[in-house]
Amino acid sequence: MPVPVGAMPRGQHGPSTLDKLKMGGMMGGSVGLIIGFIFGFTNIVRFGPGPNGMLRTLGQYMMGSAATFGFFMAIGTTIRTDSSPMAAEAFSRMSARPTILPRLYQYPRAARDEKK
């Protein structure tokens, strides 16, 4: 029997908070590596590699950027996943589509008589 869309079978749940923390850290770390490579390479071309050499200087830029961005991304992902049920319910009510009446809507007879 097929499972309806959106329903989860028994025993299966979404990722835990720790899983989301690790996922945010890995995503932030990979983005930080790329940004560190770009900025590090740009600074090496502009100002030279310095006394540490090109690879060590580039590695320092990449690892520093990856650690910083991964740390903040992990914390941000964890904070975003922790919400109260009341806040989730309020958000779902707020983001529902508004009720729009058709242009030629006819009020019920009792309401029309009260307007006159």
N, C-alpha and C positions, 0 to 999 in steps of 0.2 A: 504494500500500500504506500503510495507516495506521500511524502511529508509536505504539508502546505507551506507556501512561501512565507518566510518570517517566523515560522515555528521551529523551535529547537527540540530535538529529541531528548529524552530523559538522559541525565548524566552528562550532557555536554553544556558547557557554559562558554561565555566569551573570555577573552584573555584577562588574566588577573592584573592587579595594579602593578605588581613587580614585572610582569611581562611587558606592560605598557611603558614602564620606566626604562627597561632594557631596550625596547624598540625605539623610544625617543632618543636615548643616548647613542644608539647605533646610527640612526638617521642624522642626528646632529653631528656626530663624529665624521661621517662620510662627507657631509656638506662642508664641515670645517676643514677637512683635508684638502678639498678642492679649492676652497677660498684661500687657504694657507699657501697652496702651491702657486696660485695666481699672484697673490701679493708678494710672496717670497721671491718668486722668479722676477717680478717687476722690480723689486728693490735690489736684487742682485745685479740686474742689467743696469739699473740707474747708478748705484753706488759701489758696485763691486762686491765680491764675496767676503771681504774682511779677513781677519787672521784665522778663522776657523775653516776656511775653504768653502767651496760652493755647495757640496752635498750636505755638509753638517749645518750650514746656515739655512739652507732650504728645508731640511728636516726639522730644525727648530721652529721655523715659521709654521710648517704644516702641523706639527704635533701641538704647538701652543694653541693654534686656531682650532684644531679638532677637539682638544680637551675643553677649551672654553665653551665653544658652541655646543658640544655634546652635553656638557653639564647643564647648561641653561635649557636646552631642548628637552632633556630628560625630566627636569623639574617642571617645565611648562606642560609637558604631556601628562605628567602625574597629576598636577593641579587641575588640569582640564577634565580629567576623568572622574575626579571626586566631586560629585554634586549630590545635593539632597533630593529625595524623591519629590518634595514639594516644588523645588526649582525646575525639575524636569517636567513635571505636570504643567506648571505655569508656562514654560516655554512651548510645550506642545499645544496648549490652548491659544497662546499668542500667535503661533505661526500657522494656525489653521486658516483656510481660505475664508474670506469674508462672505457673508450672505448678500447677494445682490438681487434685488427684485427686478423683474422684467419691466420695461418701460411702460407697457400698457397694463400695469397691474391694476386690478379692480379690487378696491377695498371691500370687505364684507358689508352686507347691506346694513347691519346695525351701526357700524362705524360711519357709513356715509350719512345715515340719518342724524347722527349726533353732530356732525360737522355743520349741518345746515342751520 
